[in-house]
Structure formats: C-alpha cells, structure tokens
Amino acid sequence: MTDDMVVILTALNVEYEAVRRRLVDLRTHIHVRGTRFEVGNLAAGGGVALALTGKGNHSAAVLAERAIEEFEPVAVLFVGVAGALWDATPLGDVVVATHVYAYHGGTSEDDGLKARPRAWEADHGIGQLASHIARTGHWAEEADPGTRLPSVHFGPIAAGEVVQNSGISAEAEWIRQHYNDAVAIEMESAGVAQAGHLAGSPVAIVRGISDHADGTKNTDDDGRWQPRAANNAAAFANRLADELIGEQEHSTMRHRDTDRTGDVTSIAYGNVGIQARDVSNSSVWMGTPGPTSPTPDLAAQLAAVREELARARSSGRLDSPTCDAAQDELDLAGKALEENTPDAKSKSVLALKRLRGLIDESAEIAAKVAALITAVSGLS
C-alpha cells in the first residue's frame, strides 16, 4: 500500500457508478467549496479519489484542478464514454488518448473558419504503461460479460463543446478536414488535459465507445451501450490506476540505485555517484553517522491538532461543518495507526492529507498537520 493515490473523474453518473463499484472502504470527502469526492481503495489496495464533473470541458477543468490541489495525486484519470469517429472503432472497445485536440479553437475570416487548435500529448510513462496493460489483456477479465472481449485502441481524441451526432454536418466536415486522425470524440478531455498541464500532474484519458457519432446515436442505444462502454473503460482504468500506484511505490528504486556494503552506501543519481556513511530520505552524511531523531509522540501530536480544532471552532476561525469533517479525518488517522497493519500508515497519511485540505485556511493548524504527515510517513 502506498501513501499516494489516483484521482478518477467522470462526467456522467453511469460512468461514475462503473468506477465506484470497483472501490472499497468508501468515505465522503467534501472540499471547502462544496465539491463532493468519494475516497476509497482499489481491491488491490491503492487509494482513489472519485468525483463527478458534469458535462463540458470547462467544468471538467475546474474540478480536475481542484482535485489535483486537494489530493496531490500520482495521476488524474478521466474515465467514461465517447463516440467513435470514421466508424473505425467497434462499440464497447476502449480508446486511450495519445493526445487530445481542443478542436473548437479557430478564427472566422471572409473565406471561412480557420482552425487554431490546441493539443496536449499524453504523459509518456502512462502511455507506455497503458500499452503494456493492453498487450497483456489482464484487465479484460473485469470487462462487461455481455459483449465480445473488448480491444484497446490508442490515438487522438477530439474534445469540443457540443454533442456530435452526424456524419454530414458542417461540424463533422470541420473535424474530418482538420482532425482526421482522431479516433473518438467527446466533451471533457481538453479541460482535464489543460488542468493537468497547468498543475504538473500526469493525465490519462480512458474512453469506452458507446456510439459512432454519425447520426445513429439514440436513447435506446445509449441505454444499451453506455453502461457497457463505461464498464469497459472503468475496468481498464482500474488496472491502470493500480499499476500507477504500484510503480509509485518503487519510484525510489527507479531513480536511486543503492548498494549497501557494511555501513557505507553507494548512490547513483543519473551520472553522478557518491559514497555516504548514512542516508536519510534526501539527506546524506559523509563519513559520520547522521543525526538520530526520537520516535515522534504521535498521540500527543494528534491531541494537539484536536485541541487546535476545538479552539478554532470556539473562536469562529473555522465553521462547525469544517471542524466536524476535520475531526472525522483525525479520528480515521488515529484509528489507522492503532491497527498496526501493513497499510495502516497509508490510511493514516491519506486521512491527514484530507484533513490538511479542509483546514488550509488556518496556517497554524495546517503546519501541525503537515508535521504529523511527515512523522507518520517516516514510520517504518
């Protein structure tokens, strides 16, 4: 179990439910501005924060940036359904974006509308991992049993501001003329990609194909294919999230090669090598032992935060709903530490991070919570 987590966002309730039923230990987390997240764990143990953005690139961008700020995730996955372009992708299959086109950018001139697109490429590491998962096929065991075994396709996704359901409209011709390598079309990916770009968070777009965006889309087909496509996308995203968190656990091994001989550590950072007497986190002591720190009295630190919350409530610095939610997270952190299980530290850190997000307007309490997070993260 890792201290890190993945944020999964969806636009529609059918997509949200497809992701949600794959999570366990769900609990509600409310942002200070009212956005409601559900935080839980994958069956394999990784942490996930789930939220519904609603339709459209703008709302998706706002909620994505809010989620990144709140949870500092390993990655953001946008999961849901999309329409296939050029009738090239069978219904129920999954598309993973190699890059995203915001196709509505343009300038209107006397001789027509000229494209001024924006595009975001998918994170290289996530793309490599997604390709590996697609090749192994292990994710498909969770796919919808009512259809043929779905395939995974990689290619550009076009994201606009309208529901596209025509193969002959001016909009369809515009897309065909300027974005003819796009394999799917929808309405949120550009917003999420932009938010990830600005916040420095990797983003992956995972879409199940529920229609062909060619005029054949109708309510009956939506009722039949949207749940299947959403389920297949959620199945792939579930495996991708699990692998991302697993890789994060071993990130230190990828970036730092250590070879311990006696009490001397050899470390290679890129092309630079050093030998050190002691190594602690990112600090290195040459020749002499590093400083020793006593085991922090976590119970006392938890109690101190609890007292600060009580004072903040009584003084009016924090409102009662915020204090109640903060106390709940503090209780979760304390109970997790008492469990003495392999994932207790992770549960505690996640609760403390959520607590920090709730009380970030109070610098004094936030500083104490940050110290607690550091102390708990340092437990062996």
Steps between C-alpha positions, in 0.01 A plus 500: 500500500634843406448844649408625151172483317336546162216741425230363268250741349186428297240718329189278523344302781515177299877549473531591867316186610716280276809626685340517844396134517865402462601689815485391863508682835327802349464816703386850412746786474358850457715779364480832683311642199245217506633260237421147613756226450481135594830359617560127510738223407541272203462132571879471481541774760577823315321821596255675267314832524191500277291798387232591247580803284187527289510558126737739324866593487464802727347324799735205450801734509390672822427175680822338377715785627311500832556125539872533421540775759305305760659155466837551324439179303739276313282562193154610390292259293195622312279198440178467304336457161562659162385482140718330241603696192511361146325180615844357574456381858241238599246577771620395843869532419727726704695800369798644688599847381850548362417869486195721531376760250298802619344520157277804541786748486493710184471839334212605275612674180333601174605178331393275784586371843871434548607247762706615797518179698659425832633153576644318800707184475448218745764445768765269356525274804124454528478432129767232524327340798159509331645332191650227718167439675323483164751244373469273801120509493466432872265797545235348274392248764306785659343616173130473428410130461208579269715589201798367310840544657583869449819625338705806596582765240751784530456824312399866515170600660314813390332698778250773418201679647210325325358149480605373159244274330533547126725382224400773252460819705730802470647401838572146374664639187711740709627212713565284194696779331718607793507204744465194282740293708274525808341168586240620751312813598362632830465816711733493803853383420637838394405655833656221702814501286541875545453473878759225521742702288465808722524303825786275389296183546504212249162439334358195325175498300325162486178478297263217413331530160122527540400636155641599162416874508349461153128560545418151625531596868161473676358455847453124466859452387623722783310288749654184361855605411589776745505267805707241311745754364529673838563166671774406256668839539478469880649150488802622305536812715483287815798294385686811383449672837616192686817477291571873531485481878712187502764670289498802730585271791818402319586845363793535738646179360463634148670832574754394759715190484641411839754232581561462871830351616540507876410851610595676172240574232584551133240714321464582134290802397504511121872526412612615847623245756582548868579288801342590832512388861128547558207582275168625634229597251675762283778584750848349483770492768858442389725298731305547823164367610198715432310660785258280685147615569276364773184322392237774487226489760222468247225477762608834643513657155152369417372640828660837427324522164173401664540782753580749226184399314293554814651845548442587133135401533442700818672809359312480172814461288353177359131422462342201672451281185866543411609419855275193510641371171855572621437313827372201302818488295707535815313205654565294186870581517520401867309175454713405201817539706353277772432220251869416464445351154720537189273764347425688824760767426350564158145528632618742765693718257207517258268607782749766611535631144123533476503675838765743375279585203209579730688741728745661258355842590644461851877516458574397860295181486620422148860518621428250778326266255794526259735403783276204580502386137880513501519306826258229391664468158832439674369198694657171403 
